[in-house]
Amino acid sequence: MKSTPTRARRPLALALGLALLCPSIGMAQDAGQITAEDRVRMQQLLQALQSLKQDYAQEVRRLRELDMQIQALQARVAGVAPAIAARDAPQMAAQPVAPAPVSSTPSSSPPPLPANAAAAPAPRGDEGYASTAEDAQRAQDTDSRSVADVKQQSTALFNRRLTLENGISYNRYDRKQVTLNGFLALDAIFLGNIAIENVESDTVNYNFAARWGVSPRLSLNLDVPYIARKTVYQKGGAGGAAAAIAQEETDGHGLGDISASANWKLFGERGPWPETVLNVGVTAPTGREPYGIPWRVLERDSDNFIRFAVPEEQPTGNGLWQATVGLSAVKTTDPAILFGNIGYVRSFAKDFGDLDNNPDTTNPGRVELGDAFYFGAGVAFAFNERTSLSISFSDRLNARARTRYEGADWMKLIGSDANAATMSLGVTHAMTPNATFVGVLGIGLTPDAPDFNLTVKVPYAL
């Protein structure tokens, strides 16, 4: 663009030459001294002026294109409405610049240069601006940091070699159950004992995860949780009195079930199709299993029937191997990001030395947890280059579990099936070029889901 001032002066010089030549021709014509050579010279000058004006119009159009591209890139860097600048730039660039009309009486000055184009200096490459149209287009095609952070939470990122993630979550669970032990007289009067059972559980889960991008299509993940749980048991009708309430508290902490998984990119995002990723994983029973834990009896009936008993300590795992397979998808529609997932969890049966909560007996047997299906969907809005807000819905459907004591048939456990639906609000913020803050608040929508859960994670890309 260094030649632009010179080209801008050439139409002015030709216009001045024509302005000087035309009065001379007019006086010569009045004196009867005009020649054919003068007429040819004037036509040549008019044609040259017309050509230079067309070139000048193209230069102005080019200046407008560069100016709008620079504004779009500046908006990206400043984090202000990148979508608006990128949308308006092609429209402004596509508008033709009409060349100034050429008349027999040329103007004394050329068309004025646009104010913003004349005042804008040539951007330097080290300032983060595009110096060419190709650079600006590449900048527009590159995913913003906020989009990349959302993809990392919903599917996987394959362009980061190694990411270490520290996360901590808190879950609150409160469930009340009324137990009736008696019969209904005259369809209106209940005769017997009414026991109100309340279970309140607080769980803190620290999770360390490592994500390794093996290739542009494959990433490997390892999740190592450490769980601390406290549960309060309350039972009404203690001692046979409906007004009496018995309460006991137990806790437990330790290593949870470790999970290893892999993500394989099936399709990249192209046109209307989202980026689709296949997820497979396995969970090992490394946590403390809930079977075989000693129980503490707090109340018995006169016939030695256990009315109220609690475990000595809380488990940190489910005790079974599990396999997971699922699909996740992400679609960017600036400034929104759509994402969803669906999957299946298979639990494998395992033998345990004791399945009973009666401390006086030992009943070995085999446990098979019910298979689970999960699905979810949500949308995230990228406020700027570094921050996004998301809202999502997720649901997990667990089938009924089964147990089989030695020498007996399989028996389904009533009440072991579950439907846990959660609505979540999340925010991601890029703190540094390598670290991201992720916060999620989940609200339980069904009795089987936690009342609420709060999760904070900080992924750090190496």
C-alpha positions in Angstrom: 0.0 0.0 0.0 3.1 2.3 -0.1 2.2 3.3 -3.7 -1.3 4.6 -2.8 -0.2 8.2 -2.2 1.6 8.3 -5.5 -1.4 6.9 -7.3 -3.7 9.3 -5.5 -1.6 12.2 -6.9 -1.7 11.0 -10.5 -5.4 11.7 -11.1 -4.9 15.2 -9.6 -2.0 15.9 -11.9 -3.9 14.8 -14.9 -6.9 16.8 -13.8 -4.8 19.9 -13.5 -3.2 19.3 -16.9 -6.7 19.0 -18.5 -7.8 22.2 -16.6 -4.9 24.1 -18.1 -5.2 22.5 -21.6 -8.9 23.1 -22.0 -8.9 26.9 -21.7 -5.9 27.0 -24.1 -7.9 24.9 -26.6 -10.9 27.1 -26.1 -8.9 30.3 -26.8 -7.2 28.7 -29.7 -10.6 27.6 -31.1 -11.9 31.2 -30.7 -8.8 32.4 -32.6 -9.3 29.8 -35.2 -5.9 28.2 -34.4 -7.0 24.8 -33.0 -5.2 21.8 -34.6 -6.0 18.1 -34.9 -3.0 17.3 -32.7 -4.6 19.3 -29.8 -7.8 17.3 -30.1 -5.9 14.0 -30.1 -3.9 15.1 -27.1 -7.1 16.0 -25.1 -8.7 12.7 -25.9 -5.6 10.8 -24.7 -5.6 12.7 -21.5 -9.3 12.1 -20.9 -8.8 8.3 -21.5 -5.8 8.3 -19.1 -7.8 10.1 -16.5 -10.7 7.6 -16.8 -8.3 4.6 -16.4 -6.7 6.2 -13.4 -10.0 6.8 -11.8 -11.0 3.2 -12.2 -7.7 2.1 -10.6 -8.3 4.6 -7.8 -11.8 3.1 -7.2 -10.3 -0.3 -6.9 -7.7 1.0 -4.5 -10.5 2.5 -2.3 -12.4 -0.8 -2.3 -9.2 -2.6 -1.3 -8.7 0.0 1.5 -12.2 -0.6 2.8 -11.7 -4.4 2.8 -8.5 -4.1 4.8 -10.1 -1.6 7.1 -13.1 -3.8 7.9 -10.8 -6.9 8.3 -8.6 -4.9 10.8 -11.7 -3.8 12.7 -12.9 -7.4 12.9 -9.5 -8.6 14.2 -9.3 -5.7 16.6 -12.7 -6.7 18.0 -11.5 -10.3 18.4 -8.4 -9.1 20.3 -10.4 -6.7 22.5 -13.1 -9.3 23.0 -16.0 -7.1 21.7 -18.6 -8.6 19.3 -16.4 -10.6 16.9 -19.5 -12.0 15.2 -20.8 -8.5 14.2 -17.5 -7.4 12.7 -17.0 -10.7 10.8 -20.6 -10.5 9.5 -20.5 -6.9 8.4 -17.0 -7.0 6.8 -18.0 -9.1 3.7 -21.1 -7.0 3.2 -19.1 -3.7 3.2 -16.4 -5.1 1.0 -18.9 -6.4 -1.5 -20.5 -3.0 -2.1 -19.1 -1.6 -5.4 -17.4 1.8 -5.4 -18.8 3.7 -8.3 -16.0 5.6 -10.3 -16.4 9.3 -10.7 -18.1 10.2 -14.0 -15.9 11.6 -16.7 -17.2 14.6 -18.4 -15.9 16.9 -21.1 -15.2 19.4 -18.3 -12.9 17.6 -15.9 -13.1 18.3 -12.2 -10.4 20.3 -10.6 -9.9 17.7 -7.9 -10.2 13.9 -7.6 -12.7 12.1 -5.4 -11.8 12.3 -1.7 -10.2 9.4 0.1 -12.3 7.8 2.9 -11.5 9.3 6.2 -10.9 6.1 8.1 -8.8 4.6 5.3 -6.6 7.7 5.1 -6.1 8.0 8.8 -5.4 4.3 9.5 -1.7 3.5 9.5 -0.5 0.2 8.1 -0.7 -2.3 11.0 2.4 -4.1 12.2 2.5 -7.9 12.4 3.9 -7.8 16.0 0.8 -6.0 17.3 -1.5 -9.0 16.6 -3.3 -7.5 13.7 -3.7 -8.9 10.2 -1.4 -7.4 7.6 -3.2 -9.2 4.7 -6.6 -10.5 3.9 -5.4 -14.0 4.2 -4.2 -13.4 7.7 -7.5 -11.9 8.7 -9.4 -14.9 7.2 -7.2 -17.3 9.1 -7.8 -15.4 12.3 -11.6 -15.6 11.7 -11.4 -19.4 11.0 -9.5 -20.1 14.2 -11.6 -21.2 17.2 -11.6 -18.7 20.0 -10.3 -19.7 23.4 -13.8 -19.7 24.9 -15.0 -22.2 22.2 -12.0 -24.4 22.9 -12.7 -24.5 26.6 -16.3 -25.5 26.0 -15.2 -28.3 23.7 -12.8 -29.5 26.3 -15.6 -29.9 28.9 -18.2 -31.4 26.5 -16.1 -33.7 24.2 -12.3 -33.5 24.1 -9.5 -31.4 22.7 -7.1 -33.2 20.4 -4.7 -30.3 19.7 -3.4 -30.0 23.3 -0.6 -32.4 24.0 -1.1 -32.8 27.7 -3.6 -31.2 30.1 -3.6 -31.7 33.9 -6.9 -31.0 35.6 -7.6 -30.5 39.3 -11.3 -30.5 40.3 -13.3 -30.5 43.5 -17.1 -31.1 43.7 -19.6 -31.0 46.6 -22.9 -32.9 46.5 -25.8 -32.5 48.9 -28.3 -35.3 49.2 -31.4 -35.3 51.4 -34.1 -37.9 51.2 -37.1 -38.5 53.5 -39.1 -41.7 53.6 -42.2 -42.5 55.7 -42.5 -46.1 56.9 -45.9 -47.4 57.9 -46.0 -50.6 60.1 -49.7 -51.4 60.8 -53.0 -51.5 59.0 -55.8 -49.1 57.9 -59.1 -49.3 59.7 -62.3 -48.1 58.1 -60.4 -46.8 55.1 -59.4 -43.7 57.2 -57.8 -44.6 60.5 -54.2 -46.0 60.6 -53.4 -48.2 63.5 -49.8 -49.0 64.1 -46.3 -47.3 64.1 -45.3 -44.5 61.8 -41.5 -44.1 61.3 -40.0 -41.2 59.5 -36.6 -42.0 58.0 -34.3 -39.2 56.8 -30.9 -39.6 55.2 -28.7 -36.6 54.7 -25.4 -37.0 52.9 -22.6 -34.6 52.1 -19.9 -35.7 49.7 -16.7 -33.9 48.7 -14.9 -35.4 45.7 -11.4 -34.3 44.6 -10.6 -35.5 41.2 -7.2 -35.4 39.5 -7.3 -36.0 35.7 -4.7 -36.2 32.9 -5.7 -35.7 29.3 -3.2 -36.6 26.6 -3.8 -35.7 22.9 -2.0 -38.6 21.2 -3.0 -37.5 17.7 -5.4 -35.0 16.0 -8.1 -37.8 16.3 -7.2 -39.6 19.5 -7.0 -38.5 23.2 -6.5 -40.6 26.3 -7.8 -39.7 29.8 -7.2 -40.9 33.4 -9.4 -39.8 36.3 -8.3 -40.5 39.9 -10.9 -39.4 42.6 -10.5 -39.1 46.3 -13.8 -39.1 48.2 -14.9 -37.9 51.6 -18.4 -38.6 52.7 -20.5 -37.9 55.8 -24.0 -39.3 56.2 -26.6 -38.6 58.9 -29.3 -41.2 59.5 -32.5 -40.2 61.3 -35.3 -42.6 62.3 -38.7 -41.6 63.8 -40.7 -43.9 66.1 -37.7 -44.9 68.2 -38.6 -47.2 71.0 -42.1 -47.5 69.6 -43.0 -43.9 70.2 -43.9 -41.9 67.1 -42.6 -38.6 68.6 -39.1 -40.1 69.4 -36.3 -39.6 66.8 -33.1 -41.5 66.8 -30.0 -40.1 64.9 -26.6 -41.5 64.0 -23.8 -40.1 61.9 -21.1 -42.0 60.0 -18.3 -40.9 57.6 -15.7 -42.3 55.4 -12.9 -41.2 53.1 -10.4 -42.7 50.7 -9.6 -43.5 47.1 -12.5 -43.7 44.8 -13.0 -45.8 41.6 -10.3 -44.9 39.0 -11.5 -44.5 35.4 -9.5 -44.7 32.1 -11.1 -43.6 28.8 -10.3 -42.8 25.2 -11.9 -40.3 22.8 -11.8 -40.9 19.0 -12.9 -38.1 16.7 -15.3 -39.7 14.2 -16.2 -36.5 12.2 -14.9 -33.0 12.3 -17.3 -30.0 12.3 -18.2 -29.3 8.7 -21.2 -27.3 7.3 -24.4 -28.3 9.2 -22.7 -31.4 10.8 -21.3 -31.2 14.3 -18.0 -32.5 15.5 -18.7 -36.1 16.7 -16.5 -38.0 19.1 -16.7 -41.6 20.2 -16.0 -42.2 24.0 -15.1 -45.5 25.5 -13.9 -46.1 29.0 -13.5 -48.5 31.9 -13.9 -48.0 35.7 -11.9 -50.1 38.1 -13.3 -50.9 41.6 -10.4 -49.3 43.5 -12.6 -47.6 46.1 -14.0 -49.1 49.3 -16.9 -51.4 48.3 -20.3 -51.0 50.1 -20.6 -54.8 50.7 -19.1 -56.5 53.7 -18.8 -53.2 55.8 -19.7 -53.9 59.5 -23.0 -52.5 60.6 -23.8 -51.0 64.0 -27.2 -51.9 65.4 -28.9 -49.1 67.3 -32.4 -50.6 68.0 -34.0 -54.0 68.0 -37.5 -55.2 68.5 -38.5 -57.7 71.3 -38.2 -60.5 68.8 -34.6 -59.4 68.0 -35.6 -57.8 64.7 -33.3 -55.0 63.7 -35.2 -51.7 63.6 -32.3 -49.3 63.2 -28.8 -50.0 62.0 -26.1 -47.9 60.2 -22.8 -48.9 58.6 -19.6 -48.4 60.5 -18.1 -46.4 57.7 -19.1 -45.0 54.3 -18.0 -46.6 51.0 -16.0 -44.7 48.4 -16.8 -47.0 45.4 -19.4 -49.4 44.0 -17.2 -52.5 44.1 -17.8 -53.6 40.5 -16.0 -53.2 37.1 -17.9 -51.0 34.7 -17.5 -50.2 31.0 -18.8 -47.1 29.2 -19.5 -46.3 25.6 -21.0 -43.1 24.3 -21.1 -40.4 21.6 -20.7 -36.6 22.1 -21.2 -33.8 19.6 -20.4 -30.1 19.5 -21.6 -27.6 17.0 -20.5 -23.9 16.9 -23.0 -21.3 15.7 -21.3 -18.1 16.6 -21.8 -16.9 19.3 -23.6 -20.0 20.6 -22.1 -23.5 21.0 -24.5 -26.5 21.0 -23.4 -29.8 22.6 -24.9 -33.1 23.6 -24.1 -36.6 24.6 -25.6 -40.1 24.9 -24.1 -43.2 26.4 -24.5 -46.7 28.0 -22.9 -48.0 31.2 -22.5 -51.8 31.7 -21.8 -53.2 35.2 -20.2 -56.7 35.6 -21.4 -59.0 38.3 -19.0 -59.9 41.2 -19.0 -62.2 44.2 -18.7 -60.8 47.7 -18.2 -62.4 51.1 -21.2 -60.8 52.8 -24.3 -59.1 51.4 -26.3 -58.8 54.6 -26.4 -55.8 57.0 -27.1 -58.0 59.9 -23.9 -58.2 62.0 -25.0 -61.6 63.5 -25.0 -63.4 60.2 -22.8 -63.8 57.1 -24.4 -64.3 53.7 -22.0 -64.4 50.8 -23.4 -63.9 47.3 -23.2 -62.2 43.9 -24.2 -58.7 43.0 -25.1 -57.3 39.6 -25.8 -53.6 39.3 -28.4 -52.5 36.7 -27.2 -51.1 33.4 -27.5 -47.3 33.0 -28.3 -45.0 30.1 -27.4 -41.4 30.2 -28.0 -38.5 27.9 -27.7 -34.7 28.0 -27.8 -31.5 25.9 -27.0 -27.9 26.4 -25.9 -24.6 24.9 -23.0 -22.3 25.7 -22.7 -18.6 24.8 -19.3 -17.2 24.2 -19.4 -13.7 25.7 -15.9 -12.9 24.4 -12.6 -14.5 23.6 -12.1 -15.8 27.2 -15.5 -16.3 28.9 -18.5 -18.4 28.1 -21.7 -19.3 30.0 -23.5 -22.6 29.5 -26.8 -24.2 30.5 -27.4 -27.9 30.1 -29.7 -30.8 31.1 -28.5 -34.3 31.9 -30.3 -37.5 32.9 -29.2 -40.9 34.0 -31.5 -43.9 34.1 -30.4 -46.9 36.2 -32.1 -50.3 35.9 -32.9 -52.3 39.0 -30.0 -54.2 40.6 -30.0 -58.0 41.4 -28.4 -60.1 44.1 -28.1 -63.9 44.4 -27.1 -65.6 47.7 -25.3 -68.9 47.6 -27.6 -71.6 46.6 -30.5 -69.3 45.8 -31.9 -67.6 42.6 -31.4 -64.1 41.4 -33.6 -61.6 43.2 -34.2 -58.0 42.1 -33.7 -55.3 44.7 -36.9 -53.1 45.0 -36.0 -49.4 45.0 -32.6 -49.9 43.4 -33.7 -48.4 40.1 -33.2 -44.6 39.7 -33.8 -41.6 37.5 -31.4 -38.8 38.3 -32.1 -35.7 36.2 -30.0 -32.5 36.7 -30.1 -29.0 35.3 -26.7 -27.3 35.3 -25.4 -23.8 34.9 -21.7 -23.4 34.1 -19.1 -20.8 33.3 -15.6 -21.1 31.8 -13.0 -18.3 32.0 -9.5 -18.4 30.5 -7.3 -17.1 33.4 -4.0 -17.5 31.6 -2.9 -18.8 28.2 -2.6 -22.3 29.8 -5.1 -22.3 32.7 -8.9 -22.2 32.6 -11.4 -21.8 35.4 -14.6 -24.0 35.1 -17.5 -23.6 37.5 -20.7 -25.7 37.4 -23.8 -25.5 39.6 -26.2 -28.4 39.2 -29.8 -28.5 40.5 -31.5 -31.9 41.0 -34.8 -32.3 39.3 -35.8 -35.7 40.6 -35.6 -37.3 44.1 -32.9 -39.7 43.0 -30.6 -36.8 41.9 -28.6 -34.8 44.5 -30.3 -31.7 45.8 -27.5 -29.7 44.3 -23.9 -30.1 43.4 -21.1 -27.5 42.9 -18.1 -28.3 40.9 -14.9 -26.2 40.3 -12.2 -27.4 37.9 -8.9 -25.8 36.7 -7.5 -27.5 33.6 -3.8 -26.6 32.9 -2.4 -27.2 29.4 1.3 -28.0 29.2 
